[in-house]
Amino acid sequence: MEKKVQSASEFIPYVPSADPTNKKDDSSKLDFYYKVMKTLKSNFKDIRNDIDIEEETKKKRLRYLCERIFKIGSSVSFSKEEKNELLAFLEIPSNKKYFIVVLSRQRTKGRFKRSKSLVRDLADILLKILDLAEKEKDYESAKNCIILSQIYFYEKGEDKKKKDKNESLKKIYLFEFIKNYKWLKSNEFWDGLIIILVKLIFY
């Protein structure tokens, strides 16, 4: 029995009103495929636009959270939901670096003394960054965490009435909350950091 050879036309999707035995209907098929491709292109464009809009919305939200955390007064803390949202954003490397830049820029404003709640929130954020930096071997971000953590502080007992007006309050720096991070105490971290610093100096 002779094996039937399939023609290319059998793989063409069915086109209503087009007769595959009639060559005059070839134009109908071409019109059909053109409409399909045009529709697909339009759909992909809409999807791309939706993705772009979504990404831009996320970036705006990230900027808002990074700015808001420093605008909160001493009597109001960063909400748990907002902090968790910001921590989730940091999973993306570019967002992690963006927050470090924002934290660094705050130094130019000269407000190193912060509320206790803000320092603790910043500590949670820096610990999250260190977790990610350790996984990614991102020594640069870890180094910046160490530097910036030695700038911001709150004064212990500032929320209580001092018995002696001349008594100075103890400054609790952000560094106190991250100094015991295990990776920062390892030889592997400091070896990697030294290599990064050498490259910055000589290359």
N, C-alpha and C positions, 0 to 999 in steps of 0.2 A: 504494500500500500504506500503510495507516494505521500511523503510528509508535506503537510500544508505549510507554505511559507507565509508568515504574517507580514502584512504590509505596514508601512509607517502610518497609514491613515487609521489603522485599528488602535493606535495608541493616542490618537487625538480625541480629546473630550467631546462628548456629544454636543452638537450645536443644533438647537431647535430650528426647524424650517430649512436646514441644510441637507441636501441629498448628496452623500459621498460619491455616488455614481455619476453625478452630474458636474462636469468641470465648471459650469457656470456658477456653481455654488462656492467655488474656491474663494471668491471675493468675500462671501458671507463669513467664511471661516476666518479669513484674515481680519475682517472687521471685528469678529468676536474676540479673537486673541488680542487685538489692539485694545479693546475695551477692558479685557481682563487685566492686561499689563498696566493700563492706565489706572485702574482701580487699585491694584496692588501697590503701585508707586504712591498713590495718594494715601493709602492706608499706612504705608511705611513712614511717609512724611508726617502723618498725624501722630504716629507712635513716637517718632523721633522728637517731635515738638512737645509731646506730653512728657517725655523723659527729660528734655531740657528744662521745661517748666518745673518739674518735680525737683530736679537738681538745684535749680536756682532758689526754689522755695526752701530747700534744706540748708543752703548756704546762708540765706537770710536769717533763718531760725538759729543757726549756729552763731552768727554774728550777734544776734540779739541776746542770746544766752551768755556769751562771753562778755558783752558790755554790761548786761544787767547784773551779773554777779559782783561787779565792782561799784555799782550804783546803789546797792542796798545799804540802808542805814544800819547803825549798830543795834537798833531795836527790832529789826526785821531780818530774818535769815532766808537764804536761798531755799526754796521749797524742795522737798525730797523728790518730787516728780521732775522738777526742773534739773536737779542735779543728776538724776538717773538718765534723763534725756541727753544731757551734755556728756555723760560718761559713755553713752552708746555712740554718740557722734565721734568720739575719740578713737573708735575702732578703725576708722579710716586714717591712714598715715598722714595725709595732707591736713586733716582736721586737727590731728595731734600737734603738728608743727604750728598750725595757725594759733592754737590756744597759747602755746609757749611764746609766740611773738606778741600776742595781746598782753600776756602777763609781763613780758619784758618791757613793753611800751609804758606800762603803768608806772615804772620807775621814774620816768621823766616828770611825772606829776608830783613826785616827792612825798606821796602819802604812804609811808612804809608802815605806819601804825594802823592796824585794822581791827575789826571786832573779833572776838573769840570765835563766834560762829562762822565768820568768813574764813578765818585761818584754818579752821577744821575742815570746812568745805574744800578749800584749796589743797589741803593735805590729802583728802580722798582723791581729788583729781590728779595730783602729782603721783600718788601711789598707783593709780590706774595707768598713767603714762609710763611709769617705771615697769609695770607688768608687761605692757606692750613693747617697750624698748628692749627688755630682756629677751623676749621671744624673737624680735627682729634684729637683735644685736645692733640696736640703734644707740651707739655710744654718745652721739652728739646731743640727742634729746635728754639722755640721762644726765649728761654733764650740765646742761642748762637747768635741769630740775634742781641739781645740787646748788648751783649758783643762785638761782632765784629764791630758793628756800631759805637762804641766809639774809634775805632783804626784808621780807614781810614778817610782822610780829603782832602780838597783842600783849597787853599788860595784865598780868595775873593780879586779880583782886580789884580791878578797876570798876567792877560792878558793885563793889561793897564800899561802904563809907570808911575812909581811912581814920584810924585812931590818931595818928600823928600826921599833921599836914606836911611835915618835912620828910616823911618817910617815902622813899622812892619805891615805885612798883617794879616788880621783876618782869623783864621782857621775855616772852616765850616766842621764840622764832619758829617759823614754819619748818625749819630743818629738824626740829625735835621730833616731828612726826614721821620723818622719812629716814632718819639717820641709821635706824636698825634694819633697813631693808637688806635682805640677805645678799642680793646680787652686788650691791654697792660695797660689800665687805669682802668680795671674792677677788682672788688674784687674776682671774679671767677678765673681770671687768676692768681693773686698773691696767692690765697689760694691753687690752684693746683700746682703752682711752689714750694711753701713752702713744700708741701707734698712730691714732687719729691726730693727736697734737703734733707729733713729729712731721706728719705729712703737711699739716697746715703751715708749719714753720719753714720747711725746706722745699716744698713743692708748690 
